[in-house]
Amino acid sequence: MNLAAPKGAQTRYFSIQKTIDIIHKAAPRQLIAIIAETPQDVLKLVEGGVPIKKVNIGNMHMAEGKKQISKAVCVDENDISTFKKLSELGIELEIQRVPTEGKENILELIK
């Protein structure tokens, strides 16, 4: 993960609960990117008060019970219901693998 960070960016690794506990100590000038393993983890963060406004979804690999909905995203029913709940909470959800690709609205893909 450190190799993927832009030059000059600092990386930190926290549990979901520690992120919830300390995120509000960040200075307004800080730009923070949070990488979560699952949509369910994102929902826990949002429900815990982490001010997430937008989620870029990517690299959700194929596994038993999942279906592919884009080049890099495979979902199951639990993922779908979690994305719908995040959307209901006002979170913008998109898939964009790289900046040169167009954005896809995940809600259109999981109808």
Short mmCIF file of the C-alpha atoms (twelve columns), coordinates in Angstrom:
data_MODEL
# 
_entry.id   MODEL 
# 
loop_
_atom_site.group_PDB 
_atom_site.id 
_atom_site.type_symbol 
_atom_site.label_atom_id 
_atom_site.label_alt_id 
_atom_site.label_comp_id 
_atom_site.label_asym_id 
_atom_site.label_seq_id 
_atom_site.Cartn_x 
_atom_site.Cartn_y 
_atom_site.Cartn_z 
_atom_site.pdbx_PDB_model_num 
ATOM 1   C CA . MET A 1   0.000   0.000   0.000   1 
ATOM 2   C CA . ASN A 2   2.825   2.395   0.758   1 
ATOM 3   C CA . LEU A 3   4.150   1.966   -2.778  1 
ATOM 4   C CA . ALA A 4   0.774   2.976   -4.227  1 
ATOM 5   C CA . ALA A 5   0.632   6.220   -2.258  1 
ATOM 6   C CA . PRO A 6   1.634   9.409   -4.091  1 
ATOM 7   C CA . LYS A 7   5.036   10.862  -3.258  1 
ATOM 8   C CA . GLY A 8   4.801   12.964  -0.127  1 
ATOM 9   C CA . ALA A 9   1.597   11.329  1.112   1 
ATOM 10  C CA . GLN A 10  1.637   9.813   4.560   1 
ATOM 11  C CA . THR A 11  -0.035  6.463   5.102   1 
ATOM 12  C CA . ARG A 12  -1.634  5.171   8.284   1 
ATOM 13  C CA . TYR A 13  -3.364  1.880   8.982   1 
ATOM 14  C CA . PHE A 14  -6.234  1.748   11.467  1 
ATOM 15  C CA . SER A 15  -9.033  -0.593  12.414  1 
ATOM 16  C CA . ILE A 16  -12.572 0.466   11.588  1 
ATOM 17  C CA . GLN A 17  -13.222 1.403   15.222  1 
ATOM 18  C CA . LYS A 18  -10.012 3.423   15.578  1 
ATOM 19  C CA . THR A 19  -10.872 5.311   12.384  1 
ATOM 20  C CA . ILE A 20  -14.320 6.111   13.797  1 
ATOM 21  C CA . ASP A 21  -12.738 7.221   17.084  1 
ATOM 22  C CA . ILE A 22  -10.064 9.529   15.652  1 
ATOM 23  C CA . ILE A 23  -11.261 10.820  12.271  1 
ATOM 24  C CA . HIS A 24  -12.766 13.932  13.844  1 
ATOM 25  C CA . LYS A 25  -9.337  14.948  15.187  1 
ATOM 26  C CA . ALA A 26  -8.118  15.573  11.623  1 
ATOM 27  C CA . ALA A 27  -7.476  19.182  10.676  1 
ATOM 28  C CA . PRO A 28  -9.796  20.660  8.032   1 
ATOM 29  C CA . ARG A 29  -6.815  21.125  5.698   1 
ATOM 30  C CA . GLN A 30  -6.021  17.405  5.688   1 
ATOM 31  C CA . LEU A 31  -6.998  15.438  2.602   1 
ATOM 32  C CA . ILE A 32  -7.817  11.897  3.646   1 
ATOM 33  C CA . ALA A 33  -8.418  8.854   1.466   1 
ATOM 34  C CA . ILE A 34  -9.798  5.790   3.220   1 
ATOM 35  C CA . ILE A 35  -9.386  2.362   1.697   1 
ATOM 36  C CA . ALA A 36  -11.794 -0.257  3.019   1 
ATOM 37  C CA . GLU A 37  -11.875 -3.960  2.253   1 
ATOM 38  C CA . THR A 38  -15.621 -4.372  1.792   1 
ATOM 39  C CA . PRO A 39  -18.756 -2.277  1.276   1 
ATOM 40  C CA . GLN A 40  -19.872 -3.499  4.682   1 
ATOM 41  C CA . ASP A 41  -16.767 -1.899  6.231   1 
ATOM 42  C CA . VAL A 42  -17.652 1.387   4.518   1 
ATOM 43  C CA . LEU A 43  -21.166 1.185   5.956   1 
ATOM 44  C CA . LYS A 44  -19.741 0.625   9.456   1 
ATOM 45  C CA . LEU A 45  -17.559 3.713   9.034   1 
ATOM 46  C CA . VAL A 46  -20.475 5.848   7.834   1 
ATOM 47  C CA . GLU A 47  -22.769 4.602   10.600  1 
ATOM 48  C CA . GLY A 48  -19.956 5.357   13.066  1 
ATOM 49  C CA . GLY A 49  -19.895 8.996   11.990  1 
ATOM 50  C CA . VAL A 50  -17.022 9.034   9.510   1 
ATOM 51  C CA . PRO A 51  -17.928 11.823  7.047   1 
ATOM 52  C CA . ILE A 52  -17.723 9.865   3.791   1 
ATOM 53  C CA . LYS A 53  -19.439 11.564  0.859   1 
ATOM 54  C CA . LYS A 54  -18.195 9.523   -2.092  1 
ATOM 55  C CA . VAL A 55  -16.970 5.957   -2.631  1 
ATOM 56  C CA . ASN A 56  -14.997 4.725   -5.621  1 
ATOM 57  C CA . ILE A 57  -15.635 0.991   -5.840  1 
ATOM 58  C CA . GLY A 58  -12.989 -1.248  -7.304  1 
ATOM 59  C CA . ASN A 59  -11.279 -4.604  -7.270  1 
ATOM 60  C CA . MET A 60  -14.063 -6.668  -5.764  1 
ATOM 61  C CA . HIS A 61  -12.979 -10.079 -6.983  1 
ATOM 62  C CA . MET A 62  -15.058 -13.030 -8.142  1 
ATOM 63  C CA . ALA A 63  -15.948 -15.551 -5.434  1 
ATOM 64  C CA . GLU A 64  -18.628 -18.153 -4.899  1 
ATOM 65  C CA . GLY A 65  -22.062 -16.518 -4.970  1 
ATOM 66  C CA . LYS A 66  -20.858 -13.350 -6.683  1 
ATOM 67  C CA . LYS A 67  -21.678 -12.047 -10.146 1 
ATOM 68  C CA . GLN A 68  -19.569 -9.750  -12.268 1 
ATOM 69  C CA . ILE A 69  -21.125 -6.346  -12.931 1 
ATOM 70  C CA . SER A 70  -18.103 -4.495  -14.353 1 
ATOM 71  C CA . LYS A 71  -14.509 -5.207  -15.374 1 
ATOM 72  C CA . ALA A 72  -13.251 -5.094  -11.788 1 
ATOM 73  C CA . VAL A 73  -16.330 -5.490  -9.595  1 
ATOM 74  C CA . CYS A 74  -18.164 -8.662  -8.574  1 
ATOM 75  C CA . VAL A 75  -20.979 -8.531  -6.015  1 
ATOM 76  C CA . ASP A 76  -23.292 -10.779 -4.038  1 
ATOM 77  C CA . GLU A 77  -26.678 -9.976  -2.515  1 
ATOM 78  C CA . ASN A 78  -25.105 -8.677  0.711   1 
ATOM 79  C CA . ASP A 79  -22.914 -6.263  -1.284  1 
ATOM 80  C CA . ILE A 80  -25.922 -5.094  -3.303  1 
ATOM 81  C CA . SER A 81  -28.031 -4.388  -0.215  1 
ATOM 82  C CA . THR A 82  -25.080 -2.572  1.395   1 
ATOM 83  C CA . PHE A 83  -24.577 -0.356  -1.663  1 
ATOM 84  C CA . LYS A 84  -28.295 0.453   -1.694  1 
ATOM 85  C CA . LYS A 85  -28.162 1.403   2.002   1 
ATOM 86  C CA . LEU A 86  -25.088 3.601   1.418   1 
ATOM 87  C CA . SER A 87  -26.939 5.329   -1.418  1 
ATOM 88  C CA . GLU A 88  -29.968 5.882   0.829   1 
ATOM 89  C CA . LEU A 89  -27.590 7.555   3.305   1 
ATOM 90  C CA . GLY A 90  -26.568 10.018  0.576   1 
ATOM 91  C CA . ILE A 91  -23.219 8.463   -0.340  1 
ATOM 92  C CA . GLU A 92  -22.218 8.870   -3.994  1 
ATOM 93  C CA . LEU A 93  -21.157 5.487   -5.389  1 
ATOM 94  C CA . GLU A 94  -19.109 5.053   -8.554  1 
ATOM 95  C CA . ILE A 95  -16.783 2.660   -10.296 1 
ATOM 96  C CA . GLN A 96  -13.760 4.176   -12.018 1 
ATOM 97  C CA . ARG A 97  -10.684 1.987   -12.346 1 
ATOM 98  C CA . VAL A 98  -8.360  4.719   -13.600 1 
ATOM 99  C CA . PRO A 99  -8.792  8.470   -14.147 1 
ATOM 100 C CA . THR A 100 -8.829  8.074   -17.932 1 
ATOM 101 C CA . GLU A 101 -11.861 5.754   -17.843 1 
ATOM 102 C CA . GLY A 102 -15.414 6.955   -17.553 1 
ATOM 103 C CA . LYS A 103 -17.317 6.567   -14.292 1 
ATOM 104 C CA . GLU A 104 -20.020 3.957   -13.894 1 
ATOM 105 C CA . ASN A 105 -22.940 4.329   -11.503 1 
ATOM 106 C CA . ILE A 106 -23.048 1.080   -9.544  1 
ATOM 107 C CA . LEU A 107 -26.769 1.488   -8.832  1 
ATOM 108 C CA . GLU A 108 -27.447 1.214   -12.569 1 
ATOM 109 C CA . LEU A 109 -25.425 -2.002  -12.713 1 
ATOM 110 C CA . ILE A 110 -27.126 -3.742  -9.779  1 
ATOM 111 C CA . LYS A 111 -30.764 -3.110  -10.748 1 
# 
